[in-house]
Amino acid sequence: MKYAFWNTHKREDINIYLQSFIEIYEPDVFALAEYEADGKCLENNLREMGLGYTFISKIGSRLDMFYKGSKKHVIHCNDSKYFTIKIVPYGKKKLILSITHMPSKRYSDEATNEVILREM
C-alpha cells in the first residue's frame, strides 16, 4: 500500500498541486493535515481524470483523507484533534490506519505529546 501525507497549512489554493501529486504518484491513501480547500471538488476532478478516489472528510480531527476506492468500505474507529484511525480494505486484507498530526513543537511539550499518543 502506498501512503502520502501533506500538511496544506490551510491554503485554499492547494487543490491544483494535490491533483498533480496524486496523478503522478497515485497513493492508495492520501492524508491531509489542516486542509481547508474543497475536497469534493478535488474528488470530482480526480474522477474526471479517471482516478477513483473518495474524499473522507474530518470528523473531529484536523485530518482529511482521500482513499483509492469506495468510502463505504472505510470504517471509522476513533478521532481526536490530533489523529484519526480508520480500517481500510487492501486486497483481501483490512488495514488499520492511524493518521497523526501532532501539535507544533513551538506550542507543545513532551508531556502533552505523551498524553495524545497514549490516547491514540
Sine and cosine of phi, psi and omega as CSV:
sin_phi,cos_phi,sin_psi,cos_psi,sin_omega,cos_omega
0.00,0.00,0.66,-0.75,0.01,-1.00
-0.97,-0.25,0.82,-0.58,-0.01,-1.00
-0.92,-0.39,0.48,-0.88,0.14,-0.99
-0.60,-0.80,0.51,-0.86,0.01,-1.00
-0.66,-0.75,0.66,-0.75,-0.01,-1.00
-0.57,-0.82,0.81,-0.59,0.14,-0.99
-1.00,0.02,0.92,-0.39,-0.10,-1.00
-1.00,0.07,-0.10,1.00,0.04,-1.00
0.79,0.61,0.60,0.80,0.09,-1.00
0.90,0.45,0.36,0.93,0.01,-1.00
-0.97,0.24,0.85,-0.53,-0.01,-1.00
-0.98,0.20,-0.28,0.96,-0.02,-1.00
-0.99,-0.13,0.36,0.93,-0.15,-0.99
-0.99,0.16,-0.36,0.93,-0.14,-0.99
-0.84,0.54,-0.60,0.80,-0.02,-1.00
-0.89,0.46,-0.60,0.80,0.03,-1.00
-0.96,0.29,-0.65,0.76,0.03,-1.00
-0.90,0.45,-0.67,0.75,0.00,-1.00
-0.86,0.51,-0.72,0.70,0.02,-1.00
-0.90,0.44,-0.70,0.72,0.00,-1.00
-0.87,0.50,-0.75,0.66,-0.03,-1.00
-0.90,0.43,-0.65,0.76,0.01,-1.00
-0.88,0.48,-0.65,0.76,-0.04,-1.00
-0.97,0.26,-0.74,0.67,-0.16,-0.99
-0.99,-0.13,-0.37,0.93,0.02,-1.00
0.68,0.73,0.86,0.51,0.06,-1.00
-0.93,0.37,0.45,-0.89,0.06,-1.00
-0.96,0.29,-0.57,0.82,0.04,-1.00
-0.75,-0.66,0.75,-0.66,-0.01,-1.00
-0.79,-0.62,0.95,-0.30,-0.06,-1.00
-0.99,-0.16,0.60,-0.80,-0.04,-1.00
-0.78,-0.63,0.79,-0.62,0.09,-1.00
-0.99,-0.17,0.60,-0.80,0.05,-1.00
0.81,0.58,0.65,0.76,-0.03,-1.00
-0.99,0.10,0.86,-0.51,-0.03,-1.00
-0.86,-0.51,-0.03,1.00,-0.01,-1.00
-0.98,0.20,-0.05,-1.00,-0.06,-1.00
-1.00,0.03,0.98,-0.20,-0.03,-1.00
-0.92,0.40,-0.61,0.80,0.01,-1.00
-0.91,0.41,-0.59,0.81,0.05,-1.00
-0.90,0.44,-0.72,0.70,0.03,-1.00
-0.90,0.44,-0.65,0.76,0.05,-1.00
-0.85,0.53,-0.72,0.69,0.00,-1.00
-0.90,0.44,-0.67,0.74,0.03,-1.00
-0.88,0.47,-0.66,0.75,0.02,-1.00
-0.91,0.41,-0.63,0.78,0.04,-1.00
-0.90,0.43,-0.65,0.76,0.05,-1.00
-0.88,0.47,-0.46,0.89,0.03,-1.00
-1.00,0.08,0.01,1.00,0.00,-1.00
1.00,0.09,0.26,0.97,0.01,-1.00
-0.97,-0.26,0.90,-0.45,-0.13,-0.99
-1.00,0.05,0.94,0.35,0.03,-1.00
-0.98,-0.20,0.56,-0.83,0.06,-1.00
-0.91,-0.41,0.73,-0.69,0.04,-1.00
-1.00,0.09,0.82,-0.57,0.04,-1.00
-0.89,-0.46,0.97,-0.23,-0.10,-0.99
-0.98,0.20,0.31,-0.95,-0.04,-1.00
-0.90,0.44,0.48,-0.88,0.11,-0.99
-0.97,-0.26,-0.90,0.43,0.02,-1.00
-0.81,-0.58,-0.06,1.00,-0.08,-1.00
-0.99,-0.15,-0.07,-1.00,0.10,-1.00
-0.98,-0.18,0.39,0.92,-0.14,-0.99
-0.84,-0.55,0.79,-0.62,0.14,-0.99
-0.93,-0.36,0.23,-0.97,-0.07,-1.00
-0.52,-0.85,0.60,-0.80,0.19,-0.98
-0.93,-0.38,0.74,-0.67,-0.04,-1.00
-0.86,-0.51,0.72,-0.69,0.01,-1.00
-0.99,0.16,1.00,0.04,-0.06,-1.00
0.50,-0.87,-0.24,-0.97,-0.07,-1.00
-1.00,0.04,0.66,-0.75,0.03,-1.00
-0.89,0.45,-0.50,0.87,-0.07,-1.00
-0.91,0.41,-0.27,0.96,0.02,-1.00
-1.00,-0.06,-0.10,1.00,0.00,-1.00
-1.00,-0.03,0.81,-0.59,-0.01,-1.00
-0.97,-0.25,0.82,-0.57,0.04,-1.00
-0.99,0.11,0.76,-0.65,-0.03,-1.00
-0.94,-0.33,-0.78,0.62,-0.09,-1.00
-0.40,-0.92,0.40,-0.92,-0.06,-1.00
-0.48,-0.88,0.55,-0.84,0.20,-0.98
-0.52,-0.85,-0.07,-1.00,0.03,-1.00
-0.88,0.47,-0.46,0.89,-0.16,-0.99
-0.93,-0.36,-0.11,0.99,0.02,-1.00
-0.43,-0.90,0.31,-0.95,0.17,-0.99
-0.66,-0.76,0.62,-0.79,0.01,-1.00
-0.85,-0.53,0.78,-0.62,-0.02,-1.00
-0.73,-0.68,0.41,-0.91,0.19,-0.98
-0.93,-0.36,0.80,-0.60,-0.04,-1.00
-0.79,-0.61,0.60,-0.80,0.07,-1.00
-0.97,0.24,0.56,-0.83,0.09,-1.00
-0.56,-0.83,0.98,-0.22,-0.12,-0.99
0.91,0.41,-0.79,-0.62,0.02,-1.00
-1.00,-0.05,0.05,1.00,-0.03,-1.00
-0.97,-0.26,0.22,-0.97,0.18,-0.98
-0.86,-0.52,0.74,-0.67,-0.02,-1.00
-0.92,-0.39,0.61,-0.79,0.10,-1.00
-1.00,-0.08,0.85,-0.53,0.03,-1.00
-0.95,-0.32,0.75,-0.66,0.14,-0.99
-0.87,-0.49,0.93,-0.37,-0.01,-1.00
-0.97,-0.24,0.82,-0.58,-0.16,-0.99
-0.81,-0.59,0.66,-0.75,0.13,-0.99
-0.71,-0.71,1.00,-0.09,-0.08,-1.00
-0.96,0.28,0.34,-0.94,0.05,-1.00
-0.88,0.47,0.45,-0.89,0.07,-1.00
-0.86,0.52,0.62,-0.79,0.03,-1.00
-0.89,0.45,-0.35,0.94,0.05,-1.00
-0.92,0.39,-0.51,0.86,-0.14,-0.99
-0.91,-0.42,0.11,0.99,-0.01,-1.00
-0.64,-0.77,0.08,-1.00,0.04,-1.00
-0.72,-0.70,0.03,-1.00,-0.06,-1.00
-0.87,0.49,-0.63,0.78,-0.01,-1.00
-0.91,0.42,-0.67,0.75,0.04,-1.00
-0.88,0.48,-0.71,0.70,0.00,-1.00
-0.90,0.44,-0.60,0.80,0.02,-1.00
-0.90,0.44,-0.65,0.76,0.03,-1.00
-0.88,0.48,-0.72,0.70,-0.01,-1.00
-0.88,0.47,-0.72,0.69,-0.03,-1.00
-0.92,0.40,-0.59,0.81,0.06,-1.00
-0.92,0.40,-0.63,0.78,0.04,-1.00
-0.88,0.47,-0.65,0.76,-0.02,-1.00
-0.91,0.41,0.00,0.00,0.00,0.00
